[in-house]
């Protein structure tokens, strides 16, 4: 690929991303299809690690654009998550270049392919939070934690409880507000621990995806 061709190819990919961001998903697909044809015309071999990465990036953006036509909010949440884990992958590679990490593209493609099952699992989990009959012996209700927080402050209330009991959330908003407060009061590592234990399904929710991005961008 010549320098001029490389610039044209990169420009098309950039335009495709901008089209996605502007919610013009059909245009994004058209541009990405053109980029794919360019790769074939230029005879690029996907076995090359750099070119394979390029191919995965186009495939990922195509999958997200296609998904967004029917499931816009979920696709945009995944796109935000894609930006986050791309940055995280670069940081991890810089720390240990000898270790093999699963690429951000592979992670997103897996999530898109399993979208129906994953979104069902997430919705089921959030619905379950709202429907369960809470046994107070299992821990302290979030609304009771809030009352304690008003008396002594979030940091003090959390430190007092973190080793002695667990906080029970009965809906998504309680958990999101709690996570935001963890970050706000300097417990970012604890918030990351929650994310890592809950799993990828959480990133289909745009509010949690944005919070995760905020944590990584402000270590």
Secondary structure by P-SEA (a helix, b strand, c coil): ccaaaaaaaaaaaaaaaaaaaacaaaaaaaaaaaaaaaaaaaccccccaaaaaaaaaaaaaaaaaaaacccaaaaaaaaaaaaaaaaaaaaaaaaccccccccaaaaaaaaaaaaaaaaaaaaaaaaaaacccccccccccaaaaaaaaaaccaaaaaaaccccbbbbbccaaaaaaaaaaaaaacaaaaaaaaaaaacccccccaaaaaaaaaaaacc
